[in-house]
């Protein structure tokens, strides 16, 4: 069975099937999306923590009067 050549890996100089390259591209794209979602989650979580701290401080000030 002949390997359909899509590209060559320069380090090893072996033929890589186009289907493997397409699969790697899909994995990369999924990884990018997960990274974006993770960053959004972290920013949201940090904002929630800051809001909780603000509320705690307001409650503390209110009861110290």
ABEGO torsion letter per residue (X at the ends): XBBBBABBBAAAGBBBBAAAAAAAAAAAAAAAAAAAAAAAAAAAAAAAAAAAAAAAAAAAAAAAX
